[in-house]
Structures are given as C-alpha cells and as structure tokens.
Amino acid sequence: MTLQNYLVVAALLFLIGVFGALTRRNIIGILMSIELMFNAANLNLAAFDRFLHPGGVAGQTLALFTIAVAAAEIVVGLALLLAIYRNTDTVYAEDFNLLKG
C-alpha cells in the first residue's frame, strides 16, 4: 500500500464526517460525525509518520494525543447535551435557541 491509498481513505472518512455534521439534525449524530473527522486526521498522522519517518513514533504519539483530546471533547459535548436536554426535552440542533434574547 502506498501513501496515496491512506490519504484517499482519510479524505473519504473526512468527507463522510463533514457530510454527516452538516446534514444531521440530532446532536449525537453530529458528535459522531466530528469523531469521524478526528479519525481521518489520525489516519493521516499515522500514515505520514510511517512513510516519512519509518523508525519514528512522533506521528503515532500525536495520534494518541488527538484521540485523548477527542475523548475529552465528546465527554464535554455529551455533558452539554444532557444539560440542554433536561431543560428543553429535545436533542435536535434546530430547537436549541437558548442564546436568543
């Protein structure tokens, strides 16, 4: 497999994530789509590390750090979603008008 194969798969994952984030109405679906975009970035990091620095682990370390940041992002996002759901009884993005005056 070449670097191009990894990049094509990562680009497809990222595009699926963007499409999902823009078309979903449910906040949980939007968060899952954002996770797909993070996974595409992790795949790029690992692929470039493998092909540009075969003996190094910098790309894999960055990918693990990105996974940790993504996990923290999901925890915060789900906590916000739970707090909003308790107040509005909905998980649809269109119904969140809490900041309107």
VORO-484637 format. One line per 4 residues: their letters; for each residue x, y, z of C-alpha. Coordinates in pm, 1 decimal, m for minus. Example, Ala and Ser with C-alpha at 12.3 -4.5 7.8 and 13.67 -1.06 7.14 Angstrom:
! VORO-484637
as = 1230.0:m450.0:780.0 ~ 1367.0:m106.0:714.0
***
This chain:
! VORO-484637
mtlq = 0.0:0.0:0.0 ~ 118.4:347.7:m79.0 ~ 73.7:679.8:95.1 ~ m189.6:775.7:m161.4
nylv = m412.2:486.4:m53.7 ~ m405.6:604.9:307.5 ~ m473.5:963.2:203.7 ~ m769.3:863.2:m13.3
vaal = m925.5:663.3:270.6 ~ m865.0:952.0:513.3 ~ m1016.8:1200.3:268.8 ~ m1325.2:979.6:227.9
lfli = m1359.8:948.7:605.9 ~ m1328.4:1324.6:645.1 ~ m1585.6:1393.5:372.3 ~ m1830.2:1148.4:528.3
gvfg = m1777.7:1326.6:860.1 ~ m1835.4:1670.6:706.9 ~ m2146.4:1548.6:526.2 ~ m2278.8:1394.0:846.4
altr = m2207.2:1703.5:1053.9 ~ m2383.9:1929.8:805.4 ~ m2688.7:1712.1:741.1 ~ m2769.2:1561.1:1082.0
rnii = m3039.3:1711.6:1296.1 ~ m2956.4:1508.2:1604.3 ~ m2667.0:1639.2:1816.3 ~ m2540.7:1287.5:1890.3
gilm = m2511.5:1222.3:1516.0 ~ m2322.1:1548.5:1474.5 ~ m2078.8:1448.1:1750.7 ~ m2023.9:1108.8:1585.2
siel = m1952.1:1283.3:1255.1 ~ m1694.7:1504.2:1425.6 ~ m1532.8:1186.7:1561.2 ~ m1505.8:1056.9:1203.9
mfna = m1320.3:1374.4:1108.5 ~ m1082.5:1326.7:1402.4 ~ m1020.9:966.9:1292.7 ~ m936.6:1086.0:941.1
anln = m679.0:1325.2:1087.2 ~ m534.9:1042.9:1299.1 ~ m504.4:821.5:993.4 ~ m315.6:1098.3:813.4
laaf = m80.4:1142.0:1109.2 ~ m1.6:771.8:1128.6 ~ 38.6:736.1:750.4 ~ 274.7:1031.4:717.6
drfl = 474.0:904.5:1013.8 ~ 506.6:560.5:857.8 ~ 615.7:685.7:516.3 ~ 823.8:991.4:607.2
hpgg = 991.7:866.5:927.7 ~ 972.9:484.4:928.9 ~ 1160.9:442.3:1256.7 ~ 998.4:727.2:1448.2
vagq = 693.8:734.6:1668.4 ~ 611.4:1106.5:1656.7 ~ 304.0:1064.1:1434.9 ~ 168.2:781.6:1644.7
tlal = 222.7:984.2:1960.4 ~ 36.1:1276.7:1806.3 ~ m244.6:1041.0:1702.8 ~ m276.2:912.3:2061.0
ftia = m283.5:1269.8:2189.6 ~ m555.4:1352.9:1935.8 ~ m757.3:1050.2:2048.4 ~ m734.7:1171.1:2408.6
vaaa = m844.5:1522.5:2309.6 ~ m1133.5:1379.3:2105.3 ~ m1246.5:1169.2:2402.3 ~ m1244.1:1477.6:2624.4
eivv = m1436.5:1670.6:2358.5 ~ m1704.8:1402.1:2343.4 ~ m1737.9:1396.6:2722.6 ~ m1788.2:1773.6:2733.5
glal = m2026.2:1762.0:2435.9 ~ m2239.4:1488.8:2590.0 ~ m2247.0:1671.4:2924.4 ~ m2369.5:1986.7:2749.6
llai = m2622.2:1782.5:2555.1 ~ m2753.5:1622.6:2872.5 ~ m2787.6:1962.0:3043.1 ~ m2970.9:2109.5:2744.2
yrnt = m3194.3:1802.4:2714.0 ~ m3301.7:1837.7:3076.5 ~ m3414.5:2195.0:3007.8 ~ m3566.8:2162.9:2660.4
dtvy = m3660.1:1790.8:2622.8 ~ m3507.7:1774.3:2273.2 ~ m3180.3:1669.5:2113.1 ~ m3235.1:1835.9:1776.3
aedf = m2996.6:2112.5:1677.2 ~ m3269.4:2334.4:1531.1 ~ m3450.6:2353.2:1862.9 ~ m3157.1:2499.4:2056.7
nllk = m3243.5:2864.3:2090.8 ~ m3115.8:2916.6:2444.6 ~ m2895.9:3213.8:2348.6 ~ m3169.9:3412.4:2177.1
g = m3262.3:3729.7:2362.5
***
